[in-house]
Amino acid sequence: MAAPVQGMVERRGAGLWLTHVFMIAGVLIIFFPIWLAFVASTVTQADIVSPPMPVWPGGHFWDNYSAALFAGVNVPVARMLANSLFMAVGIAVGKIVISLLSAFAIVYFRFPGRSFFFWTIFLTLMLPVEVRIVPTFEVVAGFGMLNSYAGLIFPLIASATATFLFRQFFMTIPDELAEAARVDGAGPMRFFIDIVLPMSRTNVAALFVILFIYGWNQYLWPLLITTEPEMNTIVIGIKQMFPSGDDTANWPVIMATSILAMIPPVIVVISMQKLFIRGLVDSEK
């Protein structure tokens, strides 16, 4: 019996090594374009347009990144990064707060039409932004919120998906907790803050990561709502760096801007990785 067991262990070891080889190969394939973008951000324009393109970083890192951060094309990249960061955080926090409160009201409050209102919220998933963007733009313009952070954030903070996910989680919380809180004299908001919100911590973290990236990658809405270069987000800024006509693109600065645009989402994902994974696989009930 020892020989078959040993063979199984050896086969398992070989399969494990093979799995890791394929994983490393996949990571290298995905990472290679990012590496080329980083290399392009550290060399000169002549190095990029004259083949073959270098595959190792050059000596113009500080020059190119300084030009991108503090000069840019129309607006310094530092300003566009700040705009994108403010917008992404505002959208993520706004969506989570509104979804938490709406899901809490739907689950724990008894009022006429409760199911109707929930399914009405849920049906908004069938209306993408592109369908309702014209009336939304008219409303925002009517309130004078063009070229403002309020105009960038408020129209995008409603989230039927987050409301649905929080509702499903709240429905798994035992009713005995609500009864115990009621017996102890805790009001609805005290029950929400002291019991429901701590139990939703990992779910909030997972949704924050997803919603932050959603807000960071927004293109169509900021393109319509902002007409002043100072309010451009980093995604719009990268697009505007590409020249029109016969002008030559400043590829080192464009690549430096692209690398800078990837840093905040990467930091958010890495810093909240454990909570993000737990929020997806562990309900903490």
C-alpha positions as CSV (number, residue, x, y, z in Angstrom):
1,M,0.0,0.0,0.0
2,A,3.0,2.3,0.5
3,A,3.9,2.4,-3.2
4,P,0.5,3.7,-4.5
5,V,0.4,6.3,-1.7
6,Q,3.9,7.5,-2.6
7,G,2.9,7.6,-6.3
8,M,-0.2,9.7,-5.5
9,V,2.0,12.2,-3.5
10,E,4.5,12.4,-6.4
11,R,1.7,13.0,-8.9
12,R,0.2,15.6,-6.7
13,G,3.5,17.3,-6.4
14,A,4.1,17.3,-10.1
15,G,0.6,18.7,-10.7
16,L,1.2,21.4,-8.1
17,W,4.4,22.4,-9.9
18,L,2.7,22.4,-13.3
19,T,-0.2,24.5,-11.9
20,H,2.3,27.1,-10.6
21,V,4.2,27.1,-13.9
22,F,0.9,28.0,-15.7
23,M,0.0,30.6,-13.1
24,I,3.4,32.3,-13.4
25,A,3.2,32.2,-17.2
26,G,-0.3,33.8,-17.1
27,V,0.9,36.5,-14.7
28,L,3.9,37.3,-17.0
29,I,1.7,37.5,-20.1
30,I,-0.7,39.9,-18.3
31,F,2.1,41.9,-16.7
32,F,4.2,42.3,-19.9
33,P,2.1,45.1,-21.5
34,I,2.3,47.0,-18.2
35,W,6.0,46.5,-18.1
36,L,6.4,47.9,-21.6
37,A,4.3,50.9,-20.6
38,F,6.6,51.5,-17.6
39,V,9.7,51.2,-19.8
40,A,8.2,53.6,-22.3
41,S,7.6,56.1,-19.5
42,T,11.3,56.1,-18.6
43,V,12.9,56.6,-22.1
44,T,12.8,59.4,-24.7
45,Q,10.5,59.9,-27.6
46,A,13.2,58.8,-30.0
47,D,13.7,55.5,-28.2
48,I,10.0,54.7,-28.6
49,V,9.5,55.6,-32.2
50,S,12.8,54.1,-33.4
51,P,12.4,50.3,-33.4
52,P,13.2,48.1,-31.7
53,M,11.7,49.5,-28.6
54,P,13.8,49.0,-25.4
55,V,12.6,46.4,-22.9
56,W,14.5,47.8,-19.9
57,P,13.9,51.1,-18.2
58,G,15.8,54.2,-19.3
59,G,17.3,57.1,-17.5
60,H,14.5,59.6,-18.0
61,F,12.1,58.5,-15.2
62,W,12.1,61.7,-13.2
63,D,12.0,63.9,-16.3
64,N,8.9,62.2,-17.8
65,Y,7.0,61.7,-14.5
66,S,7.7,65.3,-13.5
67,A,6.5,66.5,-16.9
68,A,3.3,64.5,-16.5
69,L,2.6,65.4,-12.9
70,F,3.3,69.1,-13.0
71,A,2.9,70.1,-16.6
72,G,0.7,67.6,-18.5
73,V,-0.9,68.7,-21.7
74,N,-3.9,70.8,-20.8
75,V,-3.9,70.3,-17.0
76,P,-1.2,68.8,-14.7
77,V,-1.8,65.1,-14.1
78,A,-1.6,65.7,-10.4
79,R,-4.8,67.8,-10.6
80,M,-6.6,65.1,-12.7
81,L,-5.6,62.4,-10.3
82,A,-7.0,64.4,-7.4
83,N,-10.3,64.9,-9.3
84,S,-10.5,61.1,-10.1
85,L,-9.7,60.2,-6.5
86,F,-12.3,62.6,-5.1
87,M,-14.9,61.3,-7.5
88,A,-14.2,57.6,-7.0
89,V,-14.2,57.9,-3.2
90,G,-17.4,60.0,-3.3
91,I,-19.2,57.6,-5.5
92,A,-18.1,54.5,-3.5
93,V,-19.0,56.0,-0.1
94,G,-22.2,57.5,-1.4
95,K,-23.4,54.2,-2.9
96,I,-22.5,52.3,0.2
97,V,-24.2,54.7,2.6
98,I,-27.4,55.0,0.6
99,S,-27.5,51.2,-0.1
100,L,-27.0,50.4,3.6
101,L,-29.8,52.6,4.7
102,S,-32.2,51.6,2.0
103,A,-31.6,47.9,2.5
104,F,-32.0,48.3,6.3
105,A,-35.3,50.1,5.8
106,I,-36.6,47.4,3.4
107,V,-35.6,44.5,5.7
108,Y,-36.4,45.9,9.2
109,F,-39.2,48.3,8.7
110,R,-42.8,47.3,7.9
111,F,-44.6,49.7,5.7
112,P,-47.1,49.5,2.8
113,G,-45.5,48.8,-0.6
114,R,-42.2,47.6,0.9
115,S,-41.7,44.9,-1.8
116,F,-42.9,47.2,-4.5
117,F,-40.3,49.8,-3.7
118,F,-37.6,47.2,-3.5
119,W,-38.4,45.7,-6.9
120,T,-38.7,49.2,-8.3
121,I,-35.2,49.9,-7.2
122,F,-34.0,46.6,-8.5
123,L,-35.6,47.2,-11.9
124,T,-33.3,50.3,-12.4
125,L,-30.6,47.7,-13.2
126,M,-32.3,47.4,-16.5
127,L,-31.7,51.1,-17.3
128,P,-28.0,51.6,-18.0
129,V,-26.4,55.0,-17.7
130,E,-26.5,55.5,-21.4
131,V,-30.3,55.3,-21.5
132,R,-30.9,57.9,-18.8
133,I,-27.9,60.1,-19.4
134,V,-29.7,62.9,-21.3
135,P,-32.4,63.6,-18.6
136,T,-29.8,63.2,-15.9
137,F,-27.6,65.8,-17.6
138,E,-30.6,68.2,-17.9
139,V,-31.3,67.8,-14.2
140,V,-27.7,68.4,-13.2
141,A,-27.4,71.4,-15.5
142,G,-30.7,72.8,-14.1
143,F,-29.2,72.6,-10.6
144,G,-26.0,74.4,-11.8
145,M,-23.8,71.5,-11.0
146,L,-21.8,71.4,-14.2
147,N,-18.0,71.4,-13.7
148,S,-18.4,70.5,-10.0
149,Y,-17.6,67.6,-7.8
150,A,-21.3,67.4,-6.9
151,G,-22.2,67.0,-10.5
152,L,-19.6,64.2,-10.9
153,I,-20.7,62.3,-7.8
154,F,-24.4,62.7,-7.0
155,P,-25.9,61.3,-10.2
156,L,-23.9,58.1,-9.8
157,I,-24.3,57.3,-6.1
158,A,-27.6,55.3,-6.3
159,S,-26.9,51.6,-6.6
160,A,-29.5,49.0,-7.0
161,T,-26.9,46.2,-7.0
162,A,-25.4,47.2,-3.6
163,T,-29.0,47.6,-2.2
164,F,-29.8,44.1,-3.3
165,L,-26.6,42.6,-1.9
166,F,-27.1,44.3,1.5
167,R,-30.7,43.3,1.6
168,Q,-29.8,39.7,1.0
169,F,-27.2,39.9,3.8
170,F,-29.5,41.6,6.3
171,M,-32.1,38.9,5.7
172,T,-29.5,36.3,7.0
173,I,-29.1,38.1,10.3
174,P,-31.0,36.2,13.0
175,D,-34.2,37.9,14.1
176,E,-33.3,37.2,17.7
177,L,-30.7,40.0,17.5
178,A,-33.3,42.6,16.6
179,E,-35.6,41.3,19.3
180,A,-32.8,41.4,21.9
181,A,-31.9,45.0,20.8
182,R,-35.5,46.0,21.1
183,V,-35.8,44.5,24.6
184,D,-32.7,46.4,25.7
185,G,-34.3,49.6,24.6
186,A,-32.1,50.2,21.5
187,G,-33.8,52.2,18.7
188,P,-33.6,51.3,15.0
189,M,-30.5,53.4,14.4
190,R,-28.7,52.2,17.5
191,F,-29.4,48.6,16.3
192,F,-28.1,49.6,12.9
193,I,-24.9,51.2,14.1
194,D,-24.0,48.8,16.9
195,I,-25.0,45.5,15.4
196,V,-25.8,45.5,11.7
197,L,-23.0,47.8,10.6
198,P,-20.2,45.9,12.3
199,M,-21.5,42.6,10.9
200,S,-21.5,44.2,7.4
201,R,-17.9,45.3,7.6
202,T,-16.4,42.8,5.1
203,N,-19.3,43.3,2.7
204,V,-18.8,47.0,2.9
205,A,-15.0,46.5,2.2
206,A,-15.7,44.3,-0.8
207,L,-18.2,46.7,-2.3
208,F,-15.9,49.6,-1.6
209,V,-13.2,48.1,-3.8
210,I,-15.6,47.3,-6.6
211,L,-17.3,50.7,-6.5
212,F,-14.0,52.6,-6.2
213,I,-12.8,51.0,-9.4
214,Y,-16.2,51.7,-11.0
215,G,-15.9,55.4,-10.1
216,W,-12.3,55.6,-11.1
217,N,-12.9,54.2,-14.6
218,Q,-15.9,56.5,-15.4
219,Y,-15.5,58.1,-18.7
220,L,-18.8,59.0,-20.4
221,W,-20.4,60.9,-17.5
222,P,-17.3,63.1,-16.6
223,L,-16.9,63.8,-20.3
224,L,-20.4,65.2,-20.5
225,I,-20.5,67.0,-17.2
226,T,-17.1,68.7,-17.3
227,T,-16.2,71.4,-19.9
228,E,-13.3,73.0,-18.0
229,P,-9.9,71.3,-18.2
230,E,-9.4,71.8,-14.5
231,M,-12.2,69.4,-13.7
232,N,-11.0,66.6,-16.0
233,T,-10.5,63.2,-14.5
234,I,-7.4,61.1,-15.3
235,V,-9.3,58.8,-17.7
236,I,-10.4,61.8,-19.8
237,G,-6.9,63.3,-19.5
238,I,-5.3,60.3,-21.0
239,K,-7.6,60.4,-24.0
240,Q,-7.0,64.1,-24.5
241,M,-3.3,63.6,-24.6
242,F,-3.6,61.9,-27.9
243,P,-3.1,64.6,-30.5
244,S,-5.4,65.2,-33.5
245,G,-4.3,65.6,-37.1
246,D,-0.6,65.3,-37.9
247,D,0.7,66.2,-34.4
248,T,3.0,63.8,-32.7
249,A,2.0,62.2,-29.4
250,N,4.4,62.6,-26.5
251,W,4.5,58.9,-25.7
252,P,6.8,59.0,-22.7
253,V,4.4,61.5,-20.9
254,I,1.4,59.5,-22.0
255,M,2.8,56.2,-20.7
256,A,3.8,57.9,-17.4
257,T,0.3,59.2,-17.1
258,S,-1.1,55.7,-17.7
259,I,1.2,54.2,-15.0
260,L,0.2,56.9,-12.6
261,A,-3.5,56.3,-13.3
262,M,-3.1,52.6,-12.4
263,I,-1.5,53.3,-9.0
264,P,-4.5,54.3,-6.8
265,P,-6.8,51.4,-7.8
266,V,-3.8,49.0,-7.2
267,I,-3.2,50.5,-3.8
268,V,-6.9,50.2,-2.9
269,V,-7.1,46.5,-4.0
270,I,-3.8,45.5,-2.3
271,S,-4.6,47.3,1.0
272,M,-8.1,45.9,1.2
273,Q,-7.3,42.5,-0.3
274,K,-8.1,40.4,2.8
275,L,-11.3,42.2,3.6
276,F,-12.3,42.1,-0.1
277,I,-11.9,38.3,-0.3
278,R,-13.6,37.7,3.1
279,G,-16.5,39.9,1.9
280,L,-17.0,37.7,-1.2
281,V,-16.7,34.3,0.5
282,D,-17.5,34.8,4.2
283,S,-20.8,36.3,5.4
284,E,-19.6,36.5,9.0
285,K,-23.0,35.4,10.3
